[in-house]
Amino acid sequence: MESSISSTELNCISLADPDIQKSVALLKQACLDSGFFYVVDHGISEEFMDEVFAQSKKFFDLPHIEKMKLLRDKKNRGYTPMLDEILDPENQVNGDYKEGYYIGVEVPADSPEANKPFCGPNQWPAEEVLPKWREVMEQYHREAFSHFRRVAKSVARIIALALDLDVDFFDRPEMLAKPIATLRLLHYEGRVSNPAKGVYGAGAHSDYGLITLLATDDVVGLQICKDRNAQPQVWEYVAPVKGGFIVNLGDMLERWSNCIFRSTLHRVVLDGRERYSIVYFVEPSHDCVVECLPTCKSETNPPKFPPITCSAYLTQRYKDTHADLSSYSDGKA
């Protein structure tokens, strides 16, 4: 059961604000309240963001047969077709009515690093099919990595203080020295969502990693549920913010904090208009062990989750939510 849906207001943090204590207070409150907040003045120009959205649309406008030539590989690089992902199998009658494209840190195939999950060369459309596409996406990934690694580290320091840890607790090399940074382009087709019938742009889910940074067009669709255990659940729309990013916390932080900070349920419910978004996932380093932090457990509050490495956790979550690649004829239908 669900109640009527309204909009929510999120804290807005400017990275250009010289009042650091103000930003700390806003971030801490957001972590405890909804796990979602806005970031503005992040350093990436609106003009360039508009170009990234335009190039994304060009890819999704290609014929299906062209897109399927770039079907995601075992490293989760490339195209994910409509209905490929099902994020809420208990409530969805089909998969998500969205298609996507994964781009990670470019790692040559002959590099030792390429043996790790989520590492390797990206897949790219041919230059004659989409001129400049790779150039624009690689530039955005570089800029996002540069700016948002700083954002993620700043958030991690604030979280450390909020959990009574040393300020540099998450700065250790084994945690964020080589984060898994993944860009995902998304396109939602012009279909009306119907939660009562199990039809969603994206089913209810929480994000897998540490922190997510989302840019959207001006079409409203993102909803969050601050208390997943409430009956009925209360869903609230999150308004797009021009030139800014919607930021949310992921499951790994929930595991680390023993549920002090929760990874908030969210979904996409659409009114029939097409919608485009660009997601940037920042995860810990591959071998980082995610286990209950020392200040978040006691005899009366033991750890709720077993230790697990970041790469093992992400690998299982992707496997659980994406279609098996063998389900596609010849892998490149």
C-alpha positions in Angstrom: 0.0 0.0 0.0 1.1 3.6 -0.7 -0.1 7.0 0.5 -0.6 10.0 -1.8 2.7 11.3 -3.3 4.1 14.8 -2.6 7.4 16.5 -3.1 10.3 16.6 -0.7 12.8 19.4 0.0 16.4 18.5 0.2 19.4 20.3 1.7 21.4 22.1 -0.9 25.2 22.2 -0.5 27.4 24.6 -2.5 30.9 23.5 -3.0 31.9 27.2 -3.5 30.5 28.2 0.0 33.4 29.3 2.2 31.4 28.4 5.3 32.6 24.8 5.7 30.8 24.3 9.0 27.5 25.2 7.3 28.2 22.5 4.7 29.1 20.0 7.3 25.9 20.6 9.2 23.8 20.4 6.1 25.5 17.1 5.0 25.2 15.5 8.4 21.5 16.4 8.6 20.9 15.0 5.1 22.7 11.7 6.1 20.4 11.3 9.1 17.2 12.5 7.4 16.9 11.2 3.9 20.3 10.2 2.6 19.7 12.5 -0.3 20.9 16.1 -0.9 21.7 18.6 -3.8 25.2 19.7 -4.7 25.7 22.8 -6.8 28.7 24.9 -7.8 30.6 21.6 -8.5 32.8 22.9 -11.3 31.3 21.3 -14.4 29.8 24.0 -16.7 26.1 23.8 -17.7 27.2 24.2 -21.3 29.3 21.0 -21.1 26.5 19.1 -19.3 24.1 20.1 -22.0 26.5 18.6 -24.6 26.8 15.4 -22.6 23.0 15.1 -22.5 22.8 15.8 -26.3 25.4 13.1 -27.0 23.6 10.7 -24.8 20.4 11.2 -26.7 22.2 10.6 -30.0 23.2 7.2 -28.8 19.8 6.2 -27.6 18.3 7.4 -30.9 20.3 4.8 -32.8 18.5 1.8 -34.3 18.2 -1.1 -31.8 20.5 -3.3 -33.9 23.3 -0.6 -33.7 23.0 -0.4 -29.9 23.0 -4.1 -29.5 26.4 -4.3 -31.1 27.6 -2.7 -27.9 25.7 -4.9 -25.5 27.3 -4.8 -22.0 30.1 -7.3 -21.5 31.1 -9.3 -18.4 32.9 -6.2 -17.0 29.6 -4.3 -17.2 30.7 -1.9 -19.9 28.4 -1.0 -22.7 24.7 -1.0 -23.5 21.8 -2.3 -21.3 18.6 -2.8 -23.3 15.1 -1.9 -22.2 13.8 -4.4 -19.5 17.4 -5.7 -19.0 17.3 -4.7 -15.3 14.7 -5.6 -12.7 15.4 -3.8 -9.4 12.2 -4.7 -7.5 11.2 -8.2 -8.6 8.6 -8.6 -5.8 6.6 -5.7 -7.2 7.5 -5.4 -10.9 5.7 -7.4 -13.6 8.5 -6.7 -16.1 12.0 -5.2 -15.9 12.7 -1.4 -15.8 11.4 0.6 -18.7 14.8 2.2 -19.3 17.9 1.5 -21.3 21.4 2.5 -20.3 25.1 2.6 -21.1 28.0 1.9 -18.7 31.4 3.6 -18.9 34.1 2.9 -16.4 37.7 4.0 -15.9 39.5 3.0 -19.1 41.9 0.1 -18.4 43.9 -1.5 -21.3 43.1 -5.2 -21.8 46.7 -6.2 -21.3 47.0 -4.4 -18.0 47.1 -6.6 -14.8 44.3 -4.4 -13.4 42.0 -5.6 -16.2 41.8 -9.0 -14.4 39.7 -7.4 -11.6 35.9 -7.1 -11.8 34.6 -3.8 -13.3 38.1 -3.1 -14.8 39.0 -3.2 -18.5 38.5 -1.4 -21.7 35.3 0.4 -22.4 33.1 -0.3 -25.4 32.6 2.7 -27.8 30.4 3.4 -30.8 32.3 3.7 -34.0 33.5 7.2 -34.8 31.6 7.2 -38.2 28.4 6.3 -36.4 28.7 8.9 -33.6 31.5 11.4 -34.2 32.9 13.0 -31.0 30.8 10.7 -28.7 33.8 8.9 -27.1 35.6 12.2 -26.8 32.7 13.9 -24.9 32.1 10.9 -22.6 35.7 10.4 -21.7 36.0 14.1 -20.9 32.9 14.0 -18.7 34.2 10.9 -16.9 37.6 12.6 -16.3 35.9 15.8 -15.0 33.4 13.9 -12.9 36.2 11.8 -11.4 38.3 14.8 -10.6 35.5 16.9 -9.1 33.5 14.1 -7.4 36.4 12.2 -6.0 36.9 15.4 -4.0 33.1 15.5 -3.1 33.1 11.8 -2.1 36.2 12.3 0.1 34.6 15.4 1.7 31.4 13.5 2.4 33.4 10.6 3.8 35.2 12.9 6.2 32.0 14.4 7.5 30.5 10.9 7.9 33.6 9.8 9.8 33.1 12.7 12.3 29.4 11.9 12.6 30.3 8.3 13.5 32.9 9.4 16.1 35.8 8.2 14.0 39.0 10.0 13.1 38.4 12.5 10.4 40.7 10.7 8.0 39.3 7.2 8.7 38.1 6.8 5.1 41.2 8.3 3.6 43.2 5.1 4.0 44.6 3.7 0.8 42.7 0.5 1.0 39.4 2.4 1.1 39.3 5.1 -1.5 42.8 5.2 -3.1 41.5 3.6 -6.3 37.7 3.9 -6.2 35.5 2.1 -8.7 34.1 5.0 -10.6 31.3 4.3 -13.1 29.3 6.6 -15.4 25.9 5.4 -16.5 23.8 7.1 -19.2 20.0 6.4 -18.8 17.0 6.8 -21.1 13.5 6.2 -19.9 11.0 5.6 -22.8 7.8 7.6 -22.9 5.6 5.2 -21.0 3.2 6.0 -18.1 4.3 4.2 -15.0 1.7 2.4 -12.9 2.9 1.3 -9.4 -0.5 -0.4 -8.7 0.2 -2.7 -11.7 3.9 -3.1 -11.2 5.0 -0.9 -14.1 8.0 1.4 -13.3 10.7 3.4 -15.1 13.0 2.0 -12.4 11.8 -0.3 -9.6 12.3 0.6 -5.9 15.9 0.0 -4.9 18.8 1.3 -2.9 22.2 2.0 -4.6 25.0 -0.5 -4.1 28.0 1.5 -3.3 29.2 4.5 -1.3 27.9 7.6 -3.0 25.9 8.4 -6.1 25.8 11.6 -8.1 22.9 12.1 -10.5 22.2 14.7 -13.2 18.8 14.8 -14.8 16.9 16.6 -17.4 13.8 18.7 -16.3 11.4 15.8 -16.4 10.3 14.8 -12.9 10.3 11.1 -12.1 12.6 10.3 -9.2 10.8 9.4 -5.9 12.3 8.5 -2.5 10.9 6.6 0.5 12.6 7.8 3.7 11.2 4.9 5.8 11.1 1.6 3.9 9.4 -0.1 6.8 6.4 2.3 7.0 3.0 1.0 6.2 1.9 2.4 3.9 5.1 3.5 2.4 5.4 7.3 1.8 6.9 8.2 -1.6 8.0 11.8 -2.3 9.2 13.3 -5.6 12.6 14.9 -5.8 12.7 17.9 -8.1 15.5 18.2 -10.7 18.0 21.0 -10.1 19.3 22.8 -13.1 23.1 22.8 -13.2 23.3 20.7 -10.0 23.4 17.1 -8.9 21.2 15.0 -6.7 23.5 13.0 -4.4 22.6 10.0 -2.3 24.2 7.5 0.0 24.5 3.8 -0.9 24.3 0.3 0.7 28.0 0.1 1.6 27.7 3.0 4.0 24.7 1.4 5.6 26.7 -1.8 6.1 29.7 0.2 7.5 27.5 2.2 9.9 25.4 -0.8 11.0 22.3 1.0 9.8 22.9 4.3 11.6 23.0 5.8 8.1 20.5 4.2 5.8 20.6 3.7 2.0 17.3 5.2 1.0 14.8 3.4 -1.3 14.2 5.3 -4.5 12.5 4.6 -7.8 11.5 6.3 -11.1 7.8 6.8 -11.8 7.0 8.6 -15.1 4.0 10.4 -16.6 4.6 9.4 -20.2 7.4 11.8 -21.1 10.8 10.6 -22.1 13.4 11.2 -19.4 17.2 11.3 -19.6 19.7 11.1 -16.7 23.4 10.7 -16.1 24.5 8.8 -13.0 28.0 8.7 -11.6 28.7 5.9 -9.0 31.6 6.2 -6.6 32.5 3.0 -4.9 35.4 2.0 -2.6 38.5 0.3 -3.9 38.1 -3.3 -5.1 39.8 -5.0 -2.2 38.3 -2.7 0.5 36.7 -4.8 3.2 33.3 -3.4 4.2 32.6 -4.4 7.8 30.9 -2.8 10.8 32.8 0.2 12.1 34.2 0.0 15.6 32.0 2.9 16.9 28.8 1.4 15.4 28.7 -1.9 17.4 28.3 -3.0 21.0 27.3 -6.0 23.0 23.7 -5.0 22.7 24.0 -3.9 19.0 26.2 -6.5 17.2 27.1 -6.2 13.5 24.1 -6.8 11.3 26.1 -7.8 8.2 29.2 -10.0 7.7 32.4 -8.5 6.3 32.6 -8.5 2.5 35.0 -7.0 -0.1 33.7 -4.2 -2.3 34.2 -6.1 -5.5 32.5 -9.2 -4.3 29.5 -7.2 -3.1 29.1 -5.3 -6.3 29.5 -8.4 -8.4 26.7 -10.1 -6.6 24.4 -7.1 -6.8 24.9 -6.6 -10.5 24.3 -10.3 -11.1 21.1 -10.2 -9.0 19.5 -7.3 -11.0 20.7 -7.6 -14.6 19.5 -10.2 -17.1 22.0 -13.1 -17.8 24.0 -12.2 -20.9 23.3 -15.7 -22.3 19.7 -14.7 -22.6 20.6 -12.5 -25.6 21.0 -14.4 -28.9 24.7 -14.7 -29.8 25.4 -12.1 -27.1 24.8 -9.3 -29.6 21.3 -9.7 -30.8 
